């Protein structure tokens, strides 16, 4: 069993096994959150042995409100995300909350949702193409 928690440990998860891979997304939100996501959807949700109570987190949703990003109300760590899409319910845990996750043995997958090709992480494989429509590249006066 793998344990994951925010800095103050108010928001905790128990996961059946370590994820085989983590996703580094460079969209405008994930880049700011510096999160590395491990996803649980469909049958993989059974690997989430325990999840935090919703009252422990604040939620931020942007745009079409399809993704709800959750952070600890106490320490502010970005802990997890959920999707509202009934066709593909997904739960994503920020892998940075898993202190025992070994980056030397966990595959890093980069997803170029920011359409920039820029990542702070290093990967041996090229980034995956985005499924999202491209936004204009940020310019010198752009806060995105």
TIMI-2910 file (N, C-alpha, C, CB; in pm, 1 decimal, decimal comma, always signed):
<rs>
+----------+----------+----------+----------+----------+----------+----------+----------+----------+----------+----------+----------+------+
!      n_x !      n_y !      n_z !     ca_x !     ca_y !     ca_z !      c_x !      c_y !      c_z !     cb_x !     cb_y !     cb_z ! resn !
+----------+----------+----------+----------+----------+----------+----------+----------+----------+----------+----------+----------+------+
!    +85,5 !   -118,4 !     +0,0 !     +0,0 !     +0,0 !     +0,0 !    +89,8 !   +124,2 !     +0,0 !    -97,1 !     +0,1 !   +123,9 !  Unk !
!    +48,3 !   +223,2 !    -75,4 !   +120,7 !   +348,7 !    -87,7 !    +40,3 !   +456,8 !    -16,0 !   +145,1 !   +386,1 !   -237,9 !  Unk !
!   +108,7 !   +539,6 !    +59,4 !    +43,3 !   +650,3 !   +128,2 !    +82,2 !   +780,7 !    +60,6 !    +80,8 !   +652,8 !   +278,5 !  Unk !
!    -13,9 !   +870,6 !    +50,9 !     +8,8 !  +1003,1 !     -6,7 !    -62,2 !  +1103,9 !    +82,1 !    -42,3 !  +1011,6 !   -155,6 !  Unk !
!     -2,0 !  +1222,0 !    +97,1 !    -62,5 !  +1324,8 !   +181,3 !     -5,8 !  +1460,8 !   +145,2 !    -39,2 !  +1294,5 !   +330,5 !  Unk !
!    -82,8 !  +1561,9 !   +179,5 !    -34,3 !  +1699,0 !   +164,7 !    +71,5 !  +1725,3 !   +272,7 !   -152,4 !  +1802,2 !   +175,0 !  Unk !
!   +126,7 !  +1844,0 !   +276,5 !   +234,3 !  +1876,1 !   +370,2 !   +191,2 !  +1863,1 !   +515,9 !   +284,3 !  +2016,4 !   +344,7 !  Unk !
!    +72,2 !  +1911,0 !   +548,6 !    +25,9 !  +1904,9 !   +687,7 !    -41,4 !  +1771,6 !   +721,0 !    -70,8 !  +2019,0 !   +715,1 !  Unk !
!    -59,6 !  +1686,5 !   +623,3 !   -122,3 !  +1552,8 !   +629,7 !   -273,1 !  +1555,6 !   +656,7 !    -55,4 !  +1471,1 !   +737,3 !  Unk !
!   -337,4 !  +1669,7 !   +642,1 !   -483,5 !  +1673,1 !   +657,9 !   -551,7 !  +1598,1 !   +543,5 !   -534,2 !  +1819,2 !   +663,5 !  Unk !
!   -499,1 !  +1612,6 !   +421,8 !   -555,0 !  +1545,1 !   +304,2 !   -467,8 !  +1423,3 !   +276,8 !   -561,0 !  +1641,3 !   +178,2 !  Unk !
!   -529,2 !  +1304,0 !   +290,0 !   -454,2 !  +1178,7 !   +278,6 !   -521,0 !  +1083,7 !   +180,3 !   -440,9 !  +1111,4 !   +415,5 !  Unk !
!   -436,1 !  +1001,6 !   +118,9 !   -482,5 !   +896,5 !    +28,1 !   -410,1 !   +767,7 !    +63,7 !   -458,3 !   +935,0 !   -121,8 !  Unk !
!   -475,2 !   +655,8 !    +38,4 !   -410,4 !   +525,8 !    +41,2 !   -434,7 !   +464,3 !    -95,6 !   -465,2 !   +433,9 !   +158,4 !  Unk !
!   -325,9 !   +419,4 !   -157,8 !   -331,6 !   +368,4 !   -294,0 !   -275,2 !   +225,8 !   -291,8 !   -251,5 !   +461,1 !   -394,0 !  Unk !
!   -341,4 !   +134,5 !   -362,6 !   -303,8 !     -7,2 !   -359,0 !   -161,3 !    -31,9 !   -405,7 !   -398,6 !    -87,4 !   -444,1 !  Unk !
!   -115,9 !    +41,2 !   -507,0 !    +18,8 !    +19,3 !   -560,2 !    +71,7 !   +147,5 !   -620,8 !    +19,1 !    -93,6 !   -665,1 !  Unk !
!   +201,4 !   +154,6 !   -632,5 !   +264,3 !   +272,7 !   -691,1 !   +225,5 !   +284,6 !   -838,3 !   +418,2 !   +266,1 !   -676,0 !  Unk !
!   +204,2 !   +406,2 !   -886,4 !   +170,1 !   +421,8 !  -1027,9 !   +289,4 !   +384,5 !  -1115,9 !   +125,0 !   +566,6 !  -1057,3 !  Unk !
!   +260,6 !   +328,4 !  -1231,9 !   +366,6 !   +292,5 !  -1326,3 !   +421,7 !   +416,1 !  -1395,8 !   +314,5 !   +192,7 !  -1430,3 !  Unk !
!   +337,2 !   +519,6 !  -1405,6 !   +381,1 !   +641,9 !  -1472,6 !   +313,8 !   +762,5 !  -1409,0 !   +350,0 !   +636,1 !  -1623,9 !  Unk !
!   +374,6 !   +878,0 !  -1432,3 !   +315,3 !  +1005,6 !  -1391,3 !   +313,0 !  +1096,0 !  -1513,5 !   +395,3 !  +1071,9 !  -1272,6 !  Unk !
!   +215,4 !  +1184,9 !  -1517,1 !   +199,2 !  +1274,4 !  -1630,3 !   +238,9 !  +1415,5 !  -1591,2 !    +54,9 !  +1271,6 !  -1681,6 !  Unk !
!   +325,6 !  +1474,7 !  -1671,7 !   +362,1 !  +1615,5 !  -1657,6 !   +288,7 !  +1689,5 !  -1767,8 !   +519,0 !  +1638,1 !  -1665,9 !  Unk !
!   +188,1 !  +1766,3 !  -1730,1 !   +109,5 !  +1846,1 !  -1824,5 !   +160,3 !  +1990,0 !  -1816,6 !    -45,4 !  +1837,9 !  -1792,9 !  Unk !
!   +177,8 !  +2054,0 !  -1931,2 !   +227,4 !  +2191,8 !  -1930,4 !   +118,4 !  +2293,1 !  -1964,8 !   +342,5 !  +2205,9 !  -2028,2 !  Unk !
!     -8,1 !  +2257,8 !  -1936,9 !   -115,6 !  +2354,6 !  -1958,9 !    -97,6 !  +2471,6 !  -1861,5 !   -256,2 !  +2287,6 !  -1940,6 !  Unk !
!   -175,9 !  +2574,7 !  -1878,7 !   -158,1 !  +2695,2 !  -1797,6 !   -180,4 !  +2669,6 !  -1648,2 !   -253,0 !  +2803,4 !  -1845,3 !  Unk !
!   -262,9 !  +2571,7 !  -1613,0 !   -285,3 !  +2541,3 !  -1470,7 !   -180,1 !  +2446,0 !  -1414,8 !   -424,1 !  +2480,8 !  -1451,1 !  Unk !
!   -160,0 !  +2332,3 !  -1479,3 !    -66,6 !  +2232,1 !  -1426,1 !    +75,5 !  +2286,5 !  -1418,1 !    -68,8 !  +2106,2 !  -1512,7 !  Unk !
!   +111,5 !  +2372,1 !  -1512,9 !   +244,5 !  +2434,3 !  -1508,1 !   +259,6 !  +2515,3 !  -1380,0 !   +267,7 !  +2524,8 !  -1632,0 !  Unk !
!   +156,8 !  +2588,3 !  -1342,7 !   +161,8 !  +2668,3 !  -1219,9 !   +155,6 !  +2581,9 !  -1093,9 !    +47,3 !  +2768,6 !  -1218,6 !  Unk !
!    +79,0 !  +2474,4 !  -1100,5 !    +67,5 !  +2386,7 !   -983,6 !   +192,4 !  +2301,1 !   -964,0 !    -55,0 !  +2296,8 !   -997,2 !  Unk !
!   +271,7 !  +2284,4 !  -1067,8 !   +391,1 !  +2198,1 !  -1064,6 !   +354,8 !  +2056,0 !  -1023,8 !   +496,4 !  +2254,9 !   -967,8 !  Unk !
!   +237,5 !  +2012,4 !  -1064,3 !   +190,5 !  +1878,5 !  -1029,0 !   +238,0 !  +1776,1 !  -1131,1 !    +37,4 !  +1876,0 !  -1018,7 !  Unk !
!   +260,3 !  +1656,9 !  -1084,0 !   +281,2 !  +1539,6 !  -1168,0 !   +165,5 !  +1446,3 !  -1135,3 !   +423,6 !  +1470,8 !  -1143,1 !  Unk !
!    +84,1 !  +1416,2 !  -1232,8 !    -42,2 !  +1346,6 !  -1206,4 !    -31,1 !  +1196,2 !  -1228,3 !   -151,9 !  +1402,8 !  -1294,7 !  Unk !
!    -88,8 !  +1119,7 !  -1136,2 !   -113,3 !   +977,3 !  -1159,9 !   -265,3 !   +962,1 !  -1158,0 !    -41,3 !   +883,3 !  -1050,4 !  Unk !
!   -316,2 !   +902,5 !  -1264,9 !   -460,2 !   +899,2 !  -1287,7 !   -521,4 !   +763,7 !  -1253,8 !   -490,3 !   +934,0 !  -1431,4 !  Unk !
!   -644,0 !   +771,2 !  -1206,0 !   -722,6 !   +652,4 !  -1175,7 !   -858,7 !   +669,8 !  -1241,8 !   -736,3 !   +629,8 !  -1020,5 !  Unk !
!   -882,5 !   +595,3 !  -1348,2 !  -1014,3 !   +598,8 !  -1410,8 !  -1059,2 !   +456,9 !  -1442,6 !  -1012,4 !   +685,5 !  -1539,2 !  Unk !
!  -1187,2 !   +445,1 !  -1460,0 !  -1252,6 !   +316,3 !  -1483,4 !  -1215,3 !   +218,2 !  -1371,6 !  -1212,6 !   +258,6 !  -1622,5 !  Unk !
!  -1168,3 !    +98,7 !  -1407,7 !  -1137,8 !     -5,1 !  -1308,1 !  -1023,2 !    +35,0 !  -1215,2 !  -1102,9 !   -135,7 !  -1378,2 !  Unk !
!   -934,7 !   +123,4 !  -1261,6 !   -821,8 !   +165,6 !  -1177,9 !   -865,5 !   +242,6 !  -1053,7 !   -727,1 !   +251,0 !  -1258,9 !  Unk !
!   -989,4 !   +292,2 !  -1050,4 !  -1034,7 !   +364,1 !   -931,0 !  -1038,8 !   +272,8 !   -809,0 !  -1172,8 !   +425,0 !   -954,9 !  Unk !
!  -1045,3 !   +141,8 !   -832,2 !  -1042,8 !    +47,7 !   -720,0 !   -908,2 !    +51,7 !   -647,6 !  -1071,8 !    -94,7 !   -769,3 !  Unk !
!   -803,4 !   +102,3 !   -713,6 !   -671,3 !   +113,5 !   -650,2 !   -667,5 !   +224,5 !   -545,4 !   -564,3 !   +139,2 !   -756,1 !  Unk !
!   -765,1 !   +314,4 !   -549,5 !   -774,6 !   +419,4 !   -448,0 !   -845,4 !   +360,3 !   -326,4 !   -851,0 !   +546,2 !   -502,6 !  Unk !
!   -768,4 !   +317,6 !   -230,5 !   -824,5 !   +249,4 !   -113,7 !   -893,7 !   +346,2 !    -18,8 !   -715,2 !   +174,4 !    -39,4 !  Unk !
!   -842,9 !   +469,4 !    -11,8 !   -910,5 !   +571,6 !    +67,3 !   -886,1 !   +707,1 !     +2,5 !   -861,2 !   +570,8 !   +215,1 !  Unk !
!   -986,0 !   +792,7 !    +12,8 !   -980,0 !   +926,9 !    -42,4 !  -1016,3 !  +1026,4 !    +67,4 !  -1074,8 !   +941,6 !   -165,0 !  Unk !
!   -967,7 !  +1149,5 !    +56,4 !   -996,2 !  +1248,0 !   +161,0 !  -1141,3 !  +1294,7 !   +156,1 !   -902,7 !  +1368,0 !   +147,7 !  Unk !
!  -1187,7 !  +1339,7 !   +268,9 !  -1320,2 !  +1400,1 !   +278,4 !  -1318,7 !  +1531,8 !   +201,9 !  -1362,1 !  +1422,2 !   +427,4 !  Unk !
!  -1421,6 !  +1557,2 !   +123,5 !  -1429,7 !  +1678,6 !    +41,6 !  -1425,7 !  +1806,3 !   +125,1 !  -1556,5 !  +1676,6 !    -41,3 !  Unk !
!  -1464,1 !  +1798,8 !   +251,2 !  -1463,9 !  +1918,9 !   +335,3 !  -1322,0 !  +1966,9 !   +368,3 !  -1540,0 !  +1891,6 !   +464,4 !  Unk !
!  -1221,0 !  +1884,9 !   +340,2 !  -1082,8 !  +1920,2 !   +370,8 !  -1015,4 !  +2002,0 !   +261,2 !  -1003,7 !  +1795,8 !   +395,5 !  Unk !
!  -1084,1 !  +2016,4 !   +146,6 !  -1020,0 !  +2082,3 !    +33,1 !  -1102,9 !  +2198,8 !    -20,2 !   -995,3 !  +1982,0 !    -77,9 !  Unk !
!  -1031,9 !  +2289,7 !    -87,2 !  -1094,0 !  +2395,0 !   -167,4 !  -1085,4 !  +2351,0 !   -312,2 !  -1024,5 !  +2535,0 !   -145,2 !  Unk !
!  -1181,1 !  +2394,8 !   -393,7 !  -1187,2 !  +2352,3 !   -532,7 !  -1172,1 !  +2472,2 !   -624,8 !  -1318,8 !  +2278,9 !   -561,3 !  Unk !
!  -1096,4 !  +2451,9 !   -732,4 !  -1088,3 !  +2552,2 !   -838,2 !  -1119,1 !  +2483,8 !   -970,3 !   -947,6 !  +2621,0 !   -841,6 !  Unk !
!  -1215,8 !  +2537,1 !  -1041,5 !  -1249,5 !  +2489,7 !  -1176,2 !  -1243,4 !  +2609,2 !  -1269,6 !  -1391,4 !  +2421,2 !  -1180,5 !  Unk !
!  -1197,8 !  +2584,9 !  -1390,0 !  -1178,1 !  +2692,6 !  -1485,4 !  -1247,8 !  +2658,8 !  -1616,5 !  -1028,1 !  +2718,3 !  -1508,6 !  Unk !
!  -1284,6 !  +2759,9 !  -1690,5 !  -1341,0 !  +2741,0 !  -1824,5 !  -1471,0 !  +2663,5 !  -1822,1 !  -1241,9 !  +2669,8 !  -1913,1 !  Unk !
!  -1468,7 !  +2543,8 !  -1881,0 !  -1590,9 !  +2464,0 !  -1891,3 !  -1622,9 !  +2387,5 !  -1763,3 !  -1579,0 !  +2367,0 !  -2006,1 !  Unk !
!  -1545,1 !  +2410,1 !  -1657,7 !  -1564,6 !  +2345,4 !  -1526,6 !  -1558,8 !  +2193,8 !  -1534,0 !  -1697,4 !  +2387,1 !  -1467,6 !  Unk !
!  -1491,0 !  +2140,0 !  -1635,4 !  -1481,3 !  +1995,4 !  -1651,3 !  -1386,9 !  +1933,6 !  -1548,9 !  -1434,8 !  +1961,3 !  -1791,7 !  Unk !
!  -1284,5 !  +2008,9 !  -1508,0 !  -1186,1 !  +1956,0 !  -1413,3 !  -1190,6 !  +2037,9 !  -1284,9 !  -1043,0 !  +1957,9 !  -1474,5 !  Unk !
!  -1200,0 !  +1967,9 !  -1172,5 !  -1199,6 !  +2032,4 !  -1041,7 !  -1065,9 !  +2003,5 !   -974,4 !  -1319,0 !  +1982,8 !   -953,5 !  Unk !
!   -984,3 !  +2106,8 !   -957,5 !   -855,0 !  +2094,0 !   -890,4 !   -876,5 !  +2116,6 !   -741,3 !   -750,0 !  +2195,1 !   -948,4 !  Unk !
!   -823,1 !  +2027,5 !   -659,1 !   -845,2 !  +2029,9 !   -514,8 !   -714,7 !  +2060,7 !   -442,5 !   -903,3 !  +1895,5 !   -466,0 !  Unk !
!   -721,9 !  +2150,0 !   -344,9 !   -604,1 !  +2180,8 !   -263,5 !   -644,0 !  +2176,8 !   -117,0 !   -543,9 !  +2319,9 !   -300,8 !  Unk !
!   -546,7 !  +2147,1 !    -32,7 !   -570,4 !  +2139,5 !   +110,8 !   -606,7 !  +2277,6 !   +164,7 !   -446,3 !  +2083,5 !   +183,9 !  Unk !
!   -711,4 !  +2283,7 !   +247,2 !   -753,1 !  +2410,5 !   +308,0 !   -652,5 !  +2460,6 !   +410,8 !   -889,2 !  +2394,8 !   +373,5 !  Unk !
!   -569,6 !  +2370,7 !   +465,2 !   -476,4 !  +2409,9 !   +570,6 !   -343,1 !  +2455,9 !   +512,5 !   -453,8 !  +2293,8 !   +667,4 !  Unk !
!   -275,1 !  +2368,5 !   +438,3 !   -139,2 !  +2401,1 !   +391,1 !   -134,4 !  +2448,4 !   +245,8 !    -50,0 !  +2280,4 !   +406,2 !  Unk !
!   -242,7 !  +2431,4 !   +171,7 !   -249,1 !  +2483,2 !    +35,0 !   -192,4 !  +2393,2 !    -72,6 !   -179,2 !  +2610,3 !    +29,3 !  Unk !
!   -143,6 !  +2274,5 !    -39,0 !    -88,1 !  +2185,0 !   -140,4 !   -195,6 !  +2141,9 !   -240,4 !    -25,2 !  +2061,6 !    -74,0 !  Unk !
!   -159,1 !  +2141,3 !   -369,0 !   -246,2 !  +2087,0 !   -473,7 !   -240,9 !  +1935,6 !   -461,1 !   -202,1 !  +2134,9 !   -618,5 !  Unk !
!   -350,8 !  +1874,9 !   -418,1 !   -348,3 !  +1732,9 !   -384,1 !   -405,5 !  +1641,9 !   -491,6 !   -422,8 !  +1711,3 !   -258,0 !  Unk !
!   -515,0 !  +1683,3 !   -554,0 !   -577,6 !  +1594,9 !   -652,1 !   -673,0 !  +1671,5 !   -741,7 !   -651,5 !  +1481,6 !   -582,3 !  Unk !
!   -723,1 !  +1600,4 !   -842,1 !   -820,8 !  +1658,6 !   -933,7 !   -923,5 !  +1551,9 !   -969,5 !   -751,5 !  +1715,0 !  -1062,1 !  Unk !
!  -1040,8 !  +1599,2 !  -1006,6 !  -1146,7 !  +1510,4 !  -1053,1 !  -1208,7 !  +1571,1 !  -1178,1 !  -1254,5 !  +1487,6 !   -942,4 !  Unk !
!  -1269,8 !  +1486,5 !  -1259,1 !  -1338,7 !  +1536,3 !  -1377,0 !  -1488,4 !  +1523,3 !  -1357,9 !  -1293,5 !  +1461,2 !  -1502,9 !  Unk !
!  -1560,7 !  +1608,8 !  -1425,4 !  -1706,4 !  +1606,8 !  -1417,6 !  -1767,5 !  +1528,7 !  -1532,9 !  -1761,0 !  +1748,7 !  -1416,3 !  Unk !
!  -1686,8 !  +1485,8 !  -1627,3 !  -1733,8 !  +1416,0 !  -1745,7 !  -1787,4 !  +1278,5 !  -1705,9 !  -1620,5 !  +1402,8 !  -1850,4 !  Unk !
!  -1917,0 !  +1258,2 !  -1718,0 !  -1978,4 !  +1131,8 !  -1677,9 !  -1932,8 !  +1015,3 !  -1766,0 !  -2130,1 !  +1143,9 !  -1682,7 !  Unk !
!  -1889,3 !  +1044,4 !  -1888,0 !  -1843,4 !   +939,2 !  -1978,5 !  -1708,5 !   +882,0 !  -1935,5 !  -1833,7 !   +992,9 !  -2120,5 !  Unk !
!  -1628,8 !   +964,2 !  -1867,5 !  -1494,6 !   +920,5 !  -1827,7 !  -1458,5 !   +984,5 !  -1694,6 !  -1389,2 !   +956,7 !  -1936,5 !  Unk !
!  -1512,4 !   +931,1 !  -1588,6 !  -1482,6 !   +983,3 !  -1455,9 !  -1336,0 !   +952,3 !  -1424,4 !  -1578,4 !   +921,8 !  -1347,5 !  Unk !
!  -1262,4 !  +1054,9 !  -1388,3 !  -1119,4 !  +1039,1 !  -1360,2 !  -1086,9 !  +1103,1 !  -1226,9 !  -1033,0 !  +1101,4 !  -1472,6 !  Unk !
!   -999,3 !  +1039,4 !  -1155,7 !   -947,1 !  +1091,2 !  -1030,2 !   -796,1 !  +1094,7 !  -1047,9 !   -991,2 !  +1003,0 !   -904,8 !  Unk !
!   -735,5 !  +1210,8 !  -1028,6 !   -591,2 !  +1223,4 !  -1042,5 !   -529,1 !  +1267,8 !   -911,6 !   -556,0 !  +1321,7 !  -1153,9 !  Unk !
!   -428,8 !  +1195,9 !   -866,8 !   -355,8 !  +1231,2 !   -745,9 !   -224,9 !  +1297,6 !   -788,2 !   -329,5 !  +1105,1 !   -655,7 !  Unk !
!   -192,2 !  +1407,6 !   -723,5 !    -64,7 !  +1472,2 !   -748,4 !    +44,3 !  +1380,3 !   -692,9 !    -58,7 !  +1615,7 !   -683,2 !  Unk !
!   +122,1 !  +1322,2 !   -781,8 !   +224,2 !  +1224,8 !   -741,2 !   +329,5 !  +1286,5 !   -649,4 !   +292,1 !  +1165,8 !   -864,3 !  Unk !
!   +339,7 !  +1417,6 !   -647,8 !   +434,4 !  +1482,7 !   -556,8 !   +390,7 !  +1468,5 !   -410,7 !   +449,0 !  +1631,1 !   -592,8 !  Unk !
!   +268,8 !  +1421,0 !   -387,5 !   +219,6 !  +1395,2 !   -251,9 !   +259,4 !  +1255,9 !   -203,3 !    +67,4 !  +1410,6 !   -247,1 !  Unk !
!   +324,1 !  +1176,2 !   -289,7 !   +364,2 !  +1039,4 !   -255,6 !   +513,6 !  +1040,3 !   -222,0 !   +333,2 !   +939,4 !   -373,5 !  Unk !
!   +549,0 !  +1044,0 !    -94,5 !   +691,0 !  +1059,1 !    -58,6 !   +777,4 !   +939,4 !    -95,2 !   +703,1 !  +1084,1 !    +88,2 !  Unk !
!   +718,5 !   +821,1 !   -111,8 !   +797,3 !   +701,5 !   -141,2 !   +807,0 !   +672,5 !   -291,3 !   +737,1 !   +582,0 !    -70,2 !  Unk !
!   +748,1 !   +755,0 !   -374,5 !   +752,3 !   +731,5 !   -518,8 !   +892,8 !   +762,4 !   -570,8 !   +645,7 !   +818,4 !   -592,5 !  Unk !
!   +954,2 !   +665,2 !   -634,4 !  +1092,6 !   +677,0 !   -680,3 !  +1094,8 !   +726,6 !   -824,8 !  +1166,6 !   +541,1 !   -668,0 !  Unk !
!  +1143,2 !   +849,7 !   -849,1 !  +1147,1 !   +900,6 !   -986,0 !  +1241,1 !   +822,8 !  -1077,5 !  +1187,6 !  +1044,6 !   -984,6 !  Unk !
!  +1332,8 !   +747,0 !  -1020,7 !  +1424,9 !   +669,0 !  -1103,4 !  +1357,0 !   +548,2 !  -1167,6 !  +1543,0 !   +622,8 !  -1019,9 !  Unk !
!  +1246,4 !   +502,6 !  -1109,5 !  +1178,0 !   +384,4 !  -1164,2 !  +1036,4 !   +413,7 !  -1213,4 !  +1172,5 !   +275,9 !  -1059,5 !  Unk !
!   +989,4 !   +535,0 !  -1196,7 !   +854,8 !   +571,5 !  -1241,1 !   +865,2 !   +644,5 !  -1374,8 !   +782,3 !   +660,4 !  -1134,7 !  Unk !
!   +795,3 !   +593,8 !  -1473,6 !   +799,4 !   +652,6 !  -1607,5 !   +736,7 !   +792,0 !  -1606,2 !   +726,2 !   +561,8 !  -1709,1 !  Unk !
!   +804,0 !   +887,3 !  -1668,0 !   +753,1 !  +1023,0 !  -1682,2 !   +696,9 !  +1040,6 !  -1822,8 !   +864,4 !  +1127,7 !  -1653,4 !  Unk !
!   +571,2 !  +1079,8 !  -1831,1 !   +506,1 !  +1107,4 !  -1959,7 !   +474,5 !  +1256,3 !  -1962,8 !   +375,1 !  +1020,0 !  -1979,5 !  Unk !
!   +516,1 !  +1322,0 !  -2068,8 !   +486,6 !  +1464,8 !  -2084,4 !   +373,1 !  +1481,0 !  -2184,9 !   +613,3 !  +1544,0 !  -2130,5 !  Unk !
!   +277,8 !  +1569,0 !  -2152,8 !   +165,4 !  +1598,6 !  -2241,3 !   +168,4 !  +1746,8 !  -2273,2 !    +29,2 !  +1557,8 !  -2176,7 !  Unk !
!   +181,4 !  +1780,1 !  -2400,4 !   +199,6 !  +1918,6 !  -2442,4 !    +65,2 !  +1991,1 !  -2457,0 !   +276,6 !  +1923,7 !  -2574,6 !  Unk !
!    -11,5 !  +1998,8 !  -2348,1 !   -139,8 !  +2069,8 !  -2351,4 !   -122,6 !  +2220,6 !  -2357,9 !   -222,3 !  +2033,9 !  -2230,0 !  Unk !
!     -2,8 !  +2269,7 !  -2329,5 !    +25,7 !  +2412,2 !  -2342,6 !    +68,3 !  +2449,7 !  -2483,8 !   +133,2 !  +2452,6 !  -2244,5 !  Unk !
!    +89,8 !  +2348,2 !  -2568,5 !   +129,7 !  +2368,2 !  -2708,8 !   +256,1 !  +2452,7 !  -2720,7 !    +16,4 !  +2434,4 !  -2787,0 !  Unk !
!   +347,2 !  +2437,1 !  -2625,9 !   +471,8 !  +2513,1 !  -2629,1 !   +593,5 !  +2423,7 !  -2645,8 !   +485,8 !  +2594,7 !  -2502,9 !  Unk !
!   +581,3 !  +2297,1 !  -2606,6 !   +695,3 !  +2207,1 !  -2605,7 !   +787,9 !  +2230,7 !  -2488,1 !   +771,8 !  +2220,9 !  -2733,1 !  Unk !
!   +752,2 !  +2319,2 !  -2397,0 !   +836,9 !  +2354,2 !  -2283,0 !   +795,0 !  +2275,6 !  -2159,3 !   +830,2 !  +2505,5 !  -2254,7 !  Unk !
!   +892,4 !  +2213,8 !  -2094,7 !   +870,0 !  +2137,8 !  -1972,1 !   +986,9 !  +2160,9 !  -1878,1 !   +852,2 !  +1986,3 !  -2002,1 !  Unk !
!   +961,2 !  +2163,2 !  -1748,0 !  +1066,0 !  +2173,1 !  -1647,6 !  +1125,5 !  +2036,2 !  -1619,8 !  +1011,6 !  +2234,9 !  -1518,6 !  Unk !
!  +1050,3 !  +1931,2 !  -1646,7 !  +1100,7 !  +1796,5 !  -1626,4 !  +1177,3 !  +1751,9 !  -1750,1 !   +985,5 !  +1698,8 !  -1594,9 !  Unk !
!  +1256,3 !  +1648,3 !  -1735,7 !  +1331,7 !  +1590,8 !  -1847,6 !  +1281,3 !  +1449,7 !  -1871,8 !  +1485,6 !  +1590,9 !  -1819,3 !  Unk !
!  +1260,4 !  +1418,1 !  -1999,1 !  +1211,9 !  +1286,4 !  -2036,1 !  +1291,5 !  +1235,3 !  -2155,4 !  +1060,6 !  +1290,0 !  -2068,1 !  Unk !
!  +1308,8 !  +1104,1 !  -2163,0 !  +1376,4 !  +1044,2 !  -2277,6 !  +1284,6 !  +1034,5 !  -2399,2 !  +1428,5 !   +906,3 !  -2241,0 !  Unk !
!  +1155,3 !  +1040,3 !  -2375,7 !  +1057,6 !  +1027,9 !  -2484,9 !  +1006,0 !  +1166,2 !  -2523,5 !   +939,3 !   +935,3 !  -2443,6 !  Unk !
!   +966,0 !  +1182,5 !  -2648,4 !   +908,0 !  +1311,5 !  -2688,2 !   +772,9 !  +1332,5 !  -2620,5 !   +892,5 !  +1319,2 !  -2841,8 !  Unk !
!   +730,9 !  +1458,7 !  -2601,7 !   +599,8 !  +1484,5 !  -2540,9 !   +486,9 !  +1430,4 !  -2628,0 !   +580,3 !  +1635,1 !  -2517,6 !  Unk !
!   +380,8 !  +1387,7 !  -2564,3 !   +260,8 !  +1345,8 !  -2636,3 !   +188,0 !  +1468,9 !  -2686,9 !   +167,9 !  +1260,2 !  -2545,8 !  Unk !
!   +123,1 !  +1453,2 !  -2799,2 !    +44,7 !  +1563,1 !  -2855,0 !    -79,9 !  +1585,1 !  -2770,1 !     +5,9 !  +1534,1 !  -3002,4 !  Unk !
!   -125,1 !  +1707,0 !  -2767,4 !   -242,9 !  +1743,8 !  -2689,4 !   -370,9 !  +1706,2 !  -2762,3 !   -242,0 !  +1893,3 !  -2658,8 !  Unk !
!   -474,8 !  +1684,3 !  -2684,5 !   -609,4 !  +1664,0 !  -2739,2 !   -690,5 !  +1792,8 !  -2729,4 !   -681,8 !  +1549,4 !  -2665,0 !  Unk !
!   -630,4 !  +1896,9 !  -2674,5 !   -698,2 !  +2023,6 !  -2652,5 !   -664,4 !  +2121,3 !  -2765,0 !   -659,3 !  +2082,7 !  -2515,7 !  Unk !
!   -755,4 !  +2213,1 !  -2797,4 !   -724,1 !  +2311,3 !  -2901,4 !   -611,7 !  +2403,4 !  -2855,3 !   -849,4 !  +2394,0 !  -2937,8 !  Unk !
!   -525,1 !  +2442,4 !  -2948,7 !   -413,5 !  +2528,7 !  -2908,6 !   -459,2 !  +2668,5 !  -2871,6 !   -311,3 !  +2537,0 !  -3019,7 !  Unk !
!   -388,4 !  +2725,1 !  -2775,8 !   -406,6 !  +2865,0 !  -2738,6 !   -292,3 !  +2941,8 !  -2803,0 !   -409,5 !  +2885,0 !  -2581,4 !  Unk !
!   -306,9 !  +3072,6 !  -2820,7 !   -194,8 !  +3149,1 !  -2873,5 !    -75,6 !  +3139,1 !  -2779,1 !   -234,5 !  +3296,4 !  -2895,0 !  Unk !
!    +44,5 !  +3137,4 !  -2835,7 !   +164,5 !  +3133,5 !  -2752,3 !   +167,8 !  +3258,4 !  -2664,6 !   +293,6 !  +3123,6 !  -2839,9 !  Unk !
!   +210,9 !  +3245,1 !  -2539,1 !   +217,5 !  +3361,1 !  -2452,2 !   +319,6 !  +3463,7 !  -2504,2 !   +253,2 !  +3317,9 !  -2309,4 !  Unk !
!   +281,9 !  +3587,3 !  -2496,1 !   +370,5 !  +3696,3 !  -2537,1 !   +425,5 !  +3769,1 !  -2416,6 !   +297,1 !  +3794,2 !  -2628,3 !  Unk !
!   +502,6 !  +3873,9 !  -2438,0 !   +567,4 !  +3943,7 !  -2327,3 !   +469,4 !  +4011,6 !  -2231,3 !   +662,1 !  +4046,1 !  -2381,9 !  Unk !
!   +349,3 !  +4043,7 !  -2277,7 !   +250,3 !  +4107,6 !  -2190,7 !   +141,5 !  +4011,6 !  -2144,1 !   +187,0 !  +4224,0 !  -2262,4 !  Unk !
!   +162,0 !  +3883,3 !  -2167,9 !    +62,7 !  +3781,1 !  -2137,1 !    +91,8 !  +3721,3 !  -1999,4 !    +62,0 !  +3670,4 !  -2246,0 !  Unk !
!     -8,3 !  +3713,9 !  -1913,8 !     +8,1 !  +3659,4 !  -1779,7 !    -20,4 !  +3509,3 !  -1773,4 !    -82,5 !  +3732,5 !  -1683,5 !  Unk !
!    -67,1 !  +3451,1 !  -1885,0 !    -97,6 !  +3308,9 !  -1883,1 !    +29,3 !  +3231,4 !  -1863,8 !   -168,5 !  +3265,2 !  -2011,3 !  Unk !
+----------+----------+----------+----------+----------+----------+----------+----------+----------+----------+----------+----------+------+
</rs>
